[in-house]
Structures are given as C-alpha cells and as structure tokens.
Amino acid sequence: MNKTTLIPSENELELVLTRVFNAPRSLVWQCWIQAEHVAAWFGPKGFTTRVEQIDFQVGGFWRYVMIGPDGAEYPCHGKFQEISPEERLVSTDEFGEDHQMPEGMDLPQGMVVTTLFEDLGSRTRLTIRIMHASVEDRRKHEAMGVVEGWGSSLDCLDEHLAACLAETSPDREIVTRRMLKAPRELVFQAFTDPVNISRWWGPRGFSTTTHSSDLRVGGQWLFTMHGPDGRDYKNKVVYLEVDPPSRLSYKHSGDAPDVEQIKFHTTVTFVEVGEQTEITLRAVFETPAEREYVVREHGAVEGGHDTLQRLSEHLEDRVAPRAARNDCEIFSTRLFACTPEQMWQAWSDPQALAKWWGPKGFTNTFHEFEFQPGGQWRFIMHSPNGVDFFNHCVFVDLSKPSKVVIDHLADMHKFRIIALFTAEAGQTRVDFRMIFDTPEDCAPVKEIAVPSNEQLFDRLADVLAGRM
C-alpha cells in the first residue's frame, strides 16, 4: 500500500505530499541531497537515475535523468534557491527539453518545490510542497501521474533508507564527503597512486611515506604518517574491494605493536557528477567507544575534512596548466638537476634558503623561520642599492617533498605562493605560482616579478650545484 499521502492545500496552485520514514532526519537529508544516494532511489520503481549535476549551494544547479524500463529518458533540472540544512530545501523544478511525453500532452513548467524535513526522533516526516505557475499547470502535472510517481519514488527511498540503516549504525561511523572539480578517473588515481598520495594524505601539516602499495583485493598499503610535532604514525590498509574508478573498501589499523590498535572499515565511493566527482569516505568502527575516542583524542572529524580539502587543492594543481590561469596569477617554471628531496632541503633549510631567495644581488636576514604549517617567516631582503624590504610570510601547507604553500602578508604586496616539485626525467621541475586577490593587485608586480623569478631560479640552481 502506498504510504505517501496527498494532503489538502489552501492554495489551488499547490500539491502537497507527505510521508513518514523510519530513519533519522540526518540520514534522510543525506539521501535527498547526495549524488551517491539520489542515484540509488530517485524515480518510480523500475526506473534508474543518472545524476549529471548537483552543485549543492544556493544558486547551484542540479540535473537528473530518469531512465524508464524501455530505455526512454526523462530529464529534469532546477536551481537551489534556499538551503536550511536538515530542515528545508527550496528549488525550481523543470522538465528537460528531451522529456518524452505522450503525443498531445504538454509539460507544466516553472514549478518551485519546497521540501521539509521534520525530526521525529528516530523517524522523519518528509513534506513536499509543489507550487505551480497556474491551475492549468497543476492539473497537467496531476494528469501526468505526479502523485503516483512520487509515491513510487518515495517507496524506493524507503527501501534505500532501510538498506543504509542495515549497513551500519551512525554512532559507529564517520562520514566525510566533498565535491571535487576533477574527473572521476583522476580522483581515483590521486587516491591510489603512492606518488600522488604523498602530496595530500592526512590533515594539514602531516606528510606521508609509503613503504609498499599493492592495489588489489587482499593487497596491502603500508605507510607512515609524520605529524607536525615529529611523531610518526604507522598504518596498515588491507583492500577488500577494488573497483576502479568507482569504489574502494579496506580495513585500516595501526601497524606496530606499540601503537593504538584502533581498527575500522572504510568504504570510499567516487560518483561522477557532470565534470566533477563526489567522493565519500565512510569509516565504520568496531564500537561507538572507539569512534568517540578518535573523535575526541585525534580530531578525526576535522582531520577528515582537512584531508579532503588538501586532496581538492592537489587536484586543482594537477589540472592547472603550466601557465598563469588568469590575470591574478604570475607563473614560472624550470627544471633543476636534483631530486625532489634535494629541492625540499633547499627550501626547508633556512641557511640554504637565505642564499638564493630573491633576485640577483639581494641578500637576506632571517629573524624568524618556523618551517611548519602556520609557522611564521619574518625576514629582511637587502637590495644592492641599500634599500631594505621587510617581509612577513606564513607557511600554509608543507607536503614533503613535493609542495610548499606560503602566504606573503607584507602590507605592500599580499599574495599566495604555491611551489610544486615534480620528478621529471631524472631532474626536478619547480612550478612556481604567485596568486593575487585581484588583477589590479597583480598587474604592477608582474613586470618586475617575471624576470626576478628567473634570477631567483638562477640562484637556486647555483645553491643546488654547490656554487654558492
């Protein structure tokens, strides 16, 4: 029996549907807005759904394509107008131009759908209010079978919620999710290739050394995470599922007898959403107490979000061209006869850095140099003509031996430096990007910075070659 109820509305332009689900509001909300879940339930029974876009922010667009049992496609799309997390969602709703309808029947357009999520403890009341542009459009929508269609679709949601609840208990899991501006294949590669992983894995300030990696069912990934306080954390991952480029599943634990033996099972899904990828990490612990411990003692929730932020930044670096991307950037690049580790040493050792930082003829006096995320770097650059330039920088991200991110905070010029070190044909390529807030900030610096960066590279090459 259909459990979805059509309730009367005082507004003749509106259709109102309601249903109660035996699932907590947080889960119902997740299943309503996340591509991985939407694709699993949206549409009447017998249909499948392809999620082509979900840009979940006010002003963002969504586009789904329902596919009938006969292969006919029924696209729909809209724009998010209001988002109150876990309470209220307002969106436009339009049928796509290719929406297949019986001959002689035209489609209602200009609908606005308000979805309400009411917390009933372990249950949730969902209310869908569909506002039409005219009474005629409302009648067209009813004639199309909107009430029956939504009833069947919400039956599918009910089954999907039950399956989600059967998989795990919320008090034993940590779910971290992010939309990444990169194709799924590239995201999967960044998540599984040890060279890529070393550039982003872990919260900001951590670096990672992979000892071995065997990406297959039963294979192991053994690695050490190096904390900003100097502490090392040995880790062991055993792969249970490997389905490129859509899914990974693995057991994760410590890899030394003297470390905390917190064990958990992680599932990672990679969902294509247009030209972007929604990644979801779901870590399930053996007991609620173990989950609570890593949240309290290790900041696991914040650390998960920080890690995916670093992955997002890494992917932006990967897809960026070797050129300035816009008028807010200055870009320089060069190959050096050294390893990435030697390049890292030239940046992280203050005595070495002081020898080459700046254009030809400049010298440096360092007053403060804390080479760690959040660390301060205060120094004076002495020009050949006797003018001193006071500088204040903060180290934002340090991924040994591949990436340095610095914010330059001096009053005269504020910008971010991103330096990437990549092994290439037995040498190391440095991609050096200066990013300003506006083109107006960038323009007066560019004329000086481009030749100055080349001189800086010359001096860096001399230091690496032992000539300075």
C-alpha positions as CSV (number, residue, x, y, z in Angstrom):
1,M,0.0,0.0,0.0
2,N,1.3,3.5,-0.9
3,K,2.3,5.3,2.3
4,T,2.6,8.7,0.7
5,T,-0.4,10.9,1.4
6,L,-1.8,13.8,-0.7
7,I,-3.0,16.4,1.8
8,P,-5.3,19.4,1.0
9,S,-3.8,22.8,0.4
10,E,-5.5,26.2,0.8
11,N,-3.6,27.3,-2.3
12,E,-5.1,25.9,-5.6
13,L,-1.7,26.2,-7.3
14,E,-0.1,23.7,-4.9
15,L,0.2,20.0,-4.5
16,V,1.3,18.7,-1.0
17,L,2.6,15.2,-0.4
18,T,3.8,13.9,3.0
19,R,5.3,10.7,4.3
20,V,7.0,9.4,7.5
21,F,10.2,7.4,7.2
22,N,11.7,5.1,9.9
23,A,15.1,6.8,9.7
24,P,16.7,9.7,11.4
25,R,16.4,13.1,9.8
26,S,20.2,13.4,9.2
27,L,20.1,10.2,7.0
28,V,17.0,11.3,5.1
29,W,18.7,14.6,4.4
30,Q,21.8,12.9,3.1
31,C,19.9,10.6,0.9
32,W,18.0,13.6,-0.6
33,I,21.0,15.8,-1.5
34,Q,24.0,13.5,-2.2
35,A,24.6,12.1,-5.7
36,E,25.6,8.7,-4.5
37,H,22.2,8.3,-2.7
38,V,20.0,10.1,-5.2
39,A,21.1,7.7,-8.0
40,A,20.1,4.8,-5.8
41,W,16.4,5.7,-5.2
42,F,15.2,8.7,-7.3
43,G,12.4,7.8,-9.7
44,P,9.5,5.3,-9.8
45,K,10.0,1.6,-9.3
46,G,11.7,0.1,-12.3
47,F,13.4,3.3,-13.3
48,T,17.1,4.1,-12.9
49,T,18.5,7.6,-12.5
50,R,21.7,9.3,-13.8
51,V,22.8,12.2,-11.7
52,E,24.5,14.7,-14.1
53,Q,25.0,17.6,-11.8
54,I,24.5,18.6,-8.1
55,D,26.0,21.9,-7.2
56,F,24.6,21.9,-3.7
57,Q,24.7,25.6,-2.8
58,V,22.2,28.5,-3.1
59,G,22.3,29.4,-6.8
60,G,23.7,26.0,-7.7
61,F,22.1,23.8,-10.3
62,W,21.0,20.1,-10.4
63,R,20.1,17.9,-13.3
64,Y,18.9,14.3,-13.1
65,V,17.9,11.9,-15.9
66,M,15.4,9.2,-15.1
67,I,15.6,6.2,-17.4
68,G,12.5,4.0,-17.9
69,P,12.4,0.3,-18.2
70,D,12.1,0.7,-22.0
71,G,15.2,3.0,-22.1
72,A,13.2,6.2,-22.6
73,E,14.9,9.2,-20.8
74,Y,13.1,11.8,-18.7
75,P,15.5,14.7,-17.8
76,C,14.7,17.2,-15.1
77,H,16.6,20.1,-13.7
78,G,16.5,23.0,-11.4
79,K,18.2,25.6,-9.3
80,F,18.6,25.7,-5.5
81,Q,17.0,28.8,-4.0
82,E,17.1,28.1,-0.3
83,I,19.0,25.6,1.9
84,S,18.4,25.2,5.6
85,P,20.4,22.0,6.4
86,E,18.3,19.1,7.6
87,E,15.2,21.3,7.8
88,R,14.2,23.0,4.5
89,L,15.1,22.9,0.8
90,V,13.7,25.1,-1.9
91,S,14.4,24.5,-5.6
92,T,13.0,25.2,-9.0
93,D,11.9,22.1,-10.9
94,E,11.7,22.0,-14.7
95,F,11.3,19.2,-17.2
96,G,14.1,18.9,-19.8
97,E,13.5,19.6,-23.4
98,D,14.1,15.9,-24.2
99,H,11.5,14.7,-21.6
100,Q,9.4,12.1,-23.5
101,M,5.6,12.5,-23.2
102,P,2.6,11.0,-25.0
103,E,1.6,12.9,-28.1
104,G,-0.7,15.8,-27.5
105,M,0.3,16.3,-23.8
106,D,2.5,19.3,-23.0
107,L,4.5,19.8,-19.9
108,P,4.0,22.1,-16.9
109,Q,6.9,24.4,-16.3
110,G,8.0,27.0,-13.7
111,M,7.5,24.8,-10.7
112,V,9.0,25.5,-7.3
113,V,9.4,22.6,-4.8
114,T,9.8,23.1,-1.1
115,T,10.8,20.0,0.8
116,L,10.5,20.0,4.6
117,F,12.3,17.6,7.0
118,E,10.6,17.2,10.4
119,D,12.6,15.5,13.2
120,L,10.5,12.8,14.9
121,G,13.3,11.3,16.9
122,S,14.3,8.0,15.2
123,R,11.8,8.9,12.4
124,T,11.4,11.7,9.9
125,R,8.3,13.3,8.4
126,L,9.0,14.5,4.8
127,T,6.7,17.1,3.2
128,I,6.9,18.0,-0.4
129,R,5.1,21.2,-1.5
130,I,5.0,21.7,-5.3
131,M,3.9,25.2,-6.4
132,H,2.8,25.6,-10.0
133,A,2.6,28.7,-12.2
134,S,-1.1,28.2,-12.9
135,V,-4.0,26.0,-12.0
136,E,-3.8,24.6,-15.5
137,D,-0.2,23.6,-14.9
138,R,-1.2,21.9,-11.7
139,R,-3.9,19.9,-13.5
140,K,-1.4,18.9,-16.2
141,H,1.0,17.7,-13.5
142,E,-1.7,15.6,-11.8
143,A,-2.7,14.1,-15.2
144,M,0.9,13.0,-15.7
145,G,0.6,11.0,-12.5
146,V,2.8,13.1,-10.3
147,V,1.2,11.8,-7.1
148,E,1.5,8.2,-8.1
149,G,5.1,8.8,-9.4
150,W,6.2,10.5,-6.2
151,G,4.6,7.7,-4.2
152,S,6.5,5.1,-6.0
153,S,9.8,7.1,-5.8
154,L,9.4,7.5,-2.1
155,D,8.8,3.8,-1.8
156,C,12.2,3.4,-3.3
157,L,13.6,5.9,-0.9
158,D,12.1,4.0,2.0
159,E,13.9,0.8,0.8
160,H,17.1,2.7,0.3
161,L,17.0,4.1,3.8
162,A,16.4,0.7,5.3
163,A,19.4,-0.6,3.4
164,C,21.6,2.2,4.7
165,L,20.5,1.6,8.3
166,A,21.2,-2.1,7.9
167,E,24.8,-1.4,6.7
168,T,25.9,0.4,9.8
169,S,25.0,2.4,12.9
170,P,25.5,6.2,12.9
171,D,27.1,6.0,16.4
172,R,29.9,3.8,15.0
173,E,30.7,5.7,11.8
174,I,32.4,8.9,10.5
175,V,31.3,10.1,7.0
176,T,33.3,12.7,5.2
177,R,32.2,14.0,1.8
178,R,33.3,16.5,-0.8
179,M,32.6,17.6,-4.3
180,L,35.9,17.7,-6.3
181,K,36.4,19.7,-9.5
182,A,38.1,16.9,-11.4
183,P,37.1,13.9,-13.4
184,R,36.5,10.6,-11.6
185,E,39.4,8.7,-13.1
186,L,41.8,11.5,-12.0
187,V,40.4,11.5,-8.5
188,F,40.7,7.7,-8.2
189,Q,44.3,7.9,-9.4
190,A,45.1,10.6,-6.8
191,F,43.6,8.4,-4.1
192,T,45.5,5.2,-5.0
193,D,48.9,6.2,-6.5
194,P,51.6,6.5,-3.8
195,V,53.3,9.4,-5.5
196,N,50.0,11.4,-5.6
197,I,49.0,10.3,-2.0
198,S,52.2,11.7,-0.6
199,R,51.1,15.2,-1.7
200,W,47.8,15.3,0.2
201,W,47.1,12.5,2.6
202,G,46.4,13.5,6.1
203,P,45.5,16.7,7.9
204,R,47.4,19.9,7.1
205,G,50.9,19.7,8.5
206,F,51.2,15.9,8.0
207,S,53.3,14.2,5.4
208,T,53.2,10.5,4.3
209,T,55.8,7.9,3.4
210,T,54.6,4.8,1.6
211,H,56.6,1.7,2.2
212,S,54.6,-0.6,0.0
213,S,51.4,-0.5,-2.0
214,D,49.5,-3.4,-3.7
215,L,46.2,-2.2,-5.0
216,R,44.2,-5.4,-5.4
217,V,41.8,-7.4,-3.2
218,G,43.9,-8.8,-0.3
219,G,46.7,-6.4,-1.2
220,Q,48.2,-4.1,1.5
221,W,49.2,-0.4,1.7
222,L,51.8,0.1,4.4
223,F,52.7,3.8,5.2
224,T,53.8,6.1,7.9
225,M,52.2,9.5,8.6
226,H,54.6,12.1,10.0
227,G,52.9,14.6,12.3
228,P,53.9,18.2,12.6
229,D,55.1,17.5,16.2
230,G,57.6,15.0,14.9
231,R,55.6,11.9,15.9
232,D,55.3,9.1,13.4
233,Y,52.1,7.0,13.0
234,K,52.5,3.6,11.3
235,N,49.4,2.5,9.3
236,K,48.2,-0.7,7.6
237,V,45.5,-0.9,5.0
238,V,44.2,-4.2,3.6
239,Y,42.0,-3.9,0.5
240,L,38.7,-5.7,0.5
241,E,37.2,-4.2,-2.7
242,V,38.9,-2.6,-5.6
243,D,36.6,-1.4,-8.4
244,P,38.2,1.4,-10.4
245,P,37.2,4.2,-10.7
246,S,34.1,3.9,-8.6
247,R,34.7,2.2,-5.3
248,L,37.3,1.1,-2.7
249,S,36.8,-0.8,0.5
250,Y,39.5,-1.6,3.1
251,K,40.4,-2.5,6.7
252,H,42.5,0.2,8.4
253,S,44.6,-0.3,11.5
254,G,47.9,0.6,13.2
255,D,51.0,-1.3,12.0
256,A,53.2,-1.6,15.1
257,P,52.8,-3.5,18.4
258,D,53.3,-0.3,20.4
259,V,50.6,1.8,18.7
260,E,46.9,2.2,19.5
261,Q,45.1,-0.7,17.8
262,I,42.0,1.2,16.7
263,K,40.6,-0.7,13.7
264,F,37.9,0.5,11.3
265,H,36.5,-0.4,7.9
266,T,36.4,2.3,5.3
267,T,34.4,2.5,2.1
268,V,35.3,5.1,-0.5
269,T,32.9,5.9,-3.4
270,F,33.6,8.1,-6.4
271,V,30.4,9.4,-8.1
272,E,30.5,11.2,-11.4
273,V,28.5,14.4,-11.3
274,G,28.9,16.1,-14.7
275,E,32.6,17.1,-14.9
276,Q,33.1,16.8,-11.2
277,T,33.4,13.9,-8.7
278,E,31.6,13.5,-5.4
279,I,33.9,11.5,-3.0
280,T,32.5,9.9,0.1
281,L,34.6,8.2,2.9
282,R,32.6,6.1,5.3
283,A,34.6,4.8,8.2
284,V,32.9,2.3,10.5
285,F,34.5,1.5,13.9
286,E,34.0,-1.7,15.9
287,T,32.3,0.1,18.8
288,P,30.8,3.5,19.5
289,A,33.5,4.0,22.1
290,E,36.3,3.6,19.6
291,R,34.7,6.2,17.3
292,E,34.3,8.6,20.2
293,Y,37.9,8.1,21.1
294,V,39.4,9.0,17.7
295,V,37.0,12.0,17.5
296,R,38.0,13.2,21.0
297,E,41.7,12.4,21.0
298,H,42.7,12.7,17.4
299,G,40.2,15.2,15.9
300,A,39.1,12.6,13.4
301,V,36.1,14.6,12.0
302,E,38.1,17.8,11.5
303,G,41.0,15.8,10.2
304,G,38.9,14.1,7.6
305,H,37.6,17.4,6.2
306,D,41.1,18.8,6.3
307,T,42.4,15.8,4.3
308,L,39.8,16.1,1.6
309,Q,40.5,19.9,1.4
310,R,44.1,19.0,0.7
311,L,43.0,16.5,-1.9
312,S,40.9,19.2,-3.6
313,E,43.9,21.5,-3.7
314,H,46.1,18.8,-5.1
315,L,43.7,18.1,-7.9
316,E,43.5,21.8,-8.7
317,D,47.3,21.7,-9.0
318,R,47.1,18.6,-11.2
319,V,44.6,20.0,-13.7
320,A,46.2,23.5,-13.8
321,P,48.1,24.4,-17.0
322,R,51.8,25.2,-16.8
323,A,50.9,28.9,-17.3
324,A,49.1,31.6,-15.5
325,R,45.4,30.6,-15.3
326,N,44.1,34.2,-15.2
327,D,45.1,37.8,-14.7
328,C,45.5,37.3,-10.9
329,E,48.5,34.9,-11.4
330,I,52.2,35.0,-12.2
331,F,53.7,31.7,-13.2
332,S,57.3,30.5,-13.6
333,T,58.7,27.0,-14.1
334,R,62.1,25.4,-14.5
335,L,63.9,22.0,-14.5
336,F,66.7,21.6,-11.9
337,A,69.4,18.9,-11.8
338,C,68.4,17.5,-8.4
339,T,66.0,15.2,-6.7
340,P,62.7,16.4,-5.1
341,E,64.3,15.6,-1.8
342,Q,67.3,17.9,-2.5
343,M,64.9,20.6,-3.7
344,W,62.9,20.3,-0.5
345,Q,66.1,20.7,1.5
346,A,67.0,23.9,-0.3
347,W,63.6,25.4,0.7
348,S,63.4,24.0,4.3
349,D,66.9,24.8,5.5
350,P,67.0,28.5,6.4
351,Q,70.7,28.8,5.8
352,A,70.3,27.4,2.2
353,L,67.2,29.4,1.6
354,A,68.8,32.7,2.6
355,K,71.5,32.2,0.0
356,W,69.1,32.1,-3.0
357,W,65.8,33.8,-2.1
358,G,65.2,36.9,-4.1
359,P,66.6,38.5,-7.3
360,K,70.3,38.8,-8.3
361,G,72.3,40.9,-5.9
362,F,69.9,40.6,-2.9
363,T,70.8,39.2,0.5
364,N,68.6,38.2,3.4
365,T,68.5,38.4,7.1
366,F,66.1,35.9,8.7
367,H,64.6,36.9,12.1
368,E,62.0,34.1,12.4
369,F,61.7,30.9,10.5
370,E,59.2,28.2,11.6
371,F,59.0,25.7,8.8
372,Q,55.7,24.1,9.7
373,P,52.0,24.8,8.8
374,G,51.1,28.0,10.5
375,G,54.7,28.9,11.1
376,Q,56.0,32.4,10.8
377,W,58.7,33.6,8.4
378,R,59.9,37.2,9.1
379,F,63.0,38.5,7.2
380,I,64.6,41.5,5.6
381,M,65.6,41.5,1.9
382,H,68.6,43.8,1.4
383,S,68.8,45.2,-2.1
384,P,72.1,46.0,-3.9
385,N,71.3,49.8,-3.7
386,G,71.0,49.6,0.1
387,V,67.1,49.6,0.4
388,D,65.7,47.1,2.9
389,F,62.4,45.3,2.3
390,F,60.7,43.9,5.4
391,N,58.8,40.7,4.7
392,H,56.3,38.7,6.7
393,C,55.1,35.2,5.5
394,V,53.2,32.3,6.9
395,F,53.7,28.7,5.9
396,V,50.2,27.4,4.9
397,D,50.9,23.8,3.7
398,L,54.0,21.7,3.6
399,S,53.9,18.3,1.8
400,K,57.4,16.8,1.9
401,P,59.0,16.6,-0.7
402,S,56.5,17.9,-3.2
403,K,54.7,21.1,-2.2
404,V,55.2,24.3,-0.3
405,V,52.4,26.9,0.1
406,I,53.2,30.3,1.6
407,D,51.1,33.4,2.3
408,H,53.0,36.6,1.8
409,L,51.4,39.2,4.1
410,A,53.5,42.3,3.8
411,D,51.4,45.5,3.5
412,M,52.9,46.4,0.1
413,H,52.0,43.1,-1.7
414,K,49.8,40.3,-0.4
415,F,49.7,37.1,-2.4
416,R,50.0,33.3,-2.1
417,I,52.9,31.3,-3.4
418,I,52.4,27.6,-4.4
419,A,55.6,25.8,-5.3
420,L,55.3,22.2,-6.7
421,F,58.3,19.9,-7.0
422,T,57.8,17.1,-9.5
423,A,60.4,14.4,-10.6
424,E,60.8,14.6,-14.4
425,A,63.4,12.7,-16.5
426,G,65.8,12.4,-13.6
427,Q,65.5,16.0,-12.6
428,T,63.0,18.1,-10.6
429,R,60.6,20.6,-12.1
430,V,59.6,23.5,-10.0
431,D,56.2,25.1,-10.8
432,F,56.1,28.5,-9.0
433,R,52.7,30.2,-8.9
434,M,52.0,33.6,-7.3
435,I,48.3,34.2,-6.7
436,F,46.9,37.7,-6.0
437,D,43.4,38.7,-4.9
438,T,42.6,40.9,-8.0
439,P,44.1,41.6,-11.4
440,E,44.8,45.2,-10.2
441,D,47.0,43.8,-7.4
442,C,48.8,41.5,-9.8
443,A,49.5,43.9,-12.7
444,P,52.0,46.3,-11.1
445,V,54.0,43.3,-9.7
446,K,54.1,41.2,-12.8
447,E,56.5,43.4,-14.8
448,I,59.1,43.0,-12.0
449,A,58.3,39.5,-10.7
450,V,58.7,37.6,-14.0
451,P,62.4,38.5,-14.6
452,S,63.0,38.5,-10.8
453,N,61.7,34.9,-10.5
454,E,64.1,33.8,-13.3
455,Q,67.0,35.4,-11.4
456,L,65.8,33.6,-8.2
457,F,65.8,30.3,-10.1
458,D,69.4,31.0,-11.3
459,R,70.5,31.5,-7.7
460,L,68.6,28.3,-6.6
461,A,70.4,26.3,-9.3
462,D,73.7,27.7,-8.0
463,V,73.0,26.6,-4.5
464,L,71.9,23.1,-5.6
465,A,75.1,22.8,-7.6
466,G,77.2,23.9,-4.7
467,R,78.3,27.2,-6.4
468,M,77.1,29.4,-3.5
